[in-house]
């Protein structure tokens, strides 16, 4: 992997879980380390996507509340569209 630096994480897990991980890794033809790294990366990506989506939602909610509290005046295009809509109702 080129210039990737590696660090070590030591974890403790119950023996049944360790055995399950070893079996799953073997069935995929992977080392336990590769299997664990892959699963941890998937979990980390999922968590980061959820957090970032929530942050966008909170930011967008704040923007929406701001627009509702301080609505912009209708522009020329909106006034023209409203007039066309009113005229269609009279026909």
C-alpha positions in Angstrom: 0.0 0.0 0.0 2.7 2.5 -0.8 3.6 5.0 1.9 0.8 4.0 4.3 1.9 3.9 7.9 0.5 1.2 10.1 -0.2 1.2 13.8 -1.3 -1.5 16.1 -4.7 -1.8 17.9 -5.0 -4.5 20.6 -8.5 -5.7 21.4 -9.9 -8.3 23.7 -12.9 -10.3 22.6 -14.7 -13.4 23.9 -13.3 -16.7 22.7 -16.6 -17.5 20.8 -16.3 -14.2 18.9 -12.6 -14.8 18.1 -13.5 -18.2 16.7 -16.3 -16.8 14.6 -14.0 -14.1 13.2 -11.4 -16.7 12.3 -14.0 -18.8 10.6 -15.4 -15.9 8.6 -11.9 -14.7 7.6 -11.0 -18.2 6.5 -14.2 -18.6 4.4 -13.3 -15.4 2.6 -9.7 -16.4 2.1 -8.4 -13.6 4.2 -6.2 -13.2 7.2 -7.9 -12.3 10.5 -6.2 -8.8 10.4 -7.4 -8.2 6.8 -10.9 -9.3 7.7 -11.1 -7.1 10.8 -9.6 -4.1 9.0 -12.2 -4.5 6.2 -15.1 -4.8 8.7 -13.9 -1.9 10.8 -13.5 0.3 7.7 -17.1 -0.5 6.6 -18.4 0.3 10.1 -16.4 3.5 10.2 -17.6 4.6 6.8 -21.2 3.9 7.8 -20.8 5.9 11.0 -19.2 8.8 9.3 -21.9 8.9 6.5 -24.6 8.9 9.2 -23.0 11.7 11.2 -22.3 13.8 8.2 -25.9 13.4 6.9 -27.1 14.5 10.3 -24.9 17.5 10.3 -26.2 18.5 6.9 -29.7 18.0 8.1 -29.1 20.3 11.1 -27.4 22.9 9.0 -30.3 22.8 6.4 -32.9 22.9 9.2 -31.2 26.1 10.5 -31.2 27.6 7.1 -34.9 26.7 6.5 -35.8 28.2 9.9 -33.9 31.4 9.0 -35.7 31.7 5.6 -39.1 31.1 7.3 -38.3 33.8 9.9 -37.0 36.2 7.3 -38.8 35.4 4.1 -37.5 37.0 0.9 -39.8 39.3 -1.1 -41.3 37.6 -4.2 -39.1 38.3 -7.3 -40.5 39.3 -10.7 -40.5 35.7 -11.9 -42.6 34.5 -9.0 -45.0 37.4 -9.3 -45.5 36.6 -13.0 -46.1 32.9 -12.2 -48.6 33.8 -9.6 -50.5 36.1 -12.1 -50.5 33.3 -14.6 -51.9 30.9 -12.0 -54.6 33.3 -11.0 -55.5 33.9 -14.7 -55.9 30.2 -15.3 -58.5 30.0 -12.5 -60.6 32.6 -14.1 -60.8 30.9 -17.5 
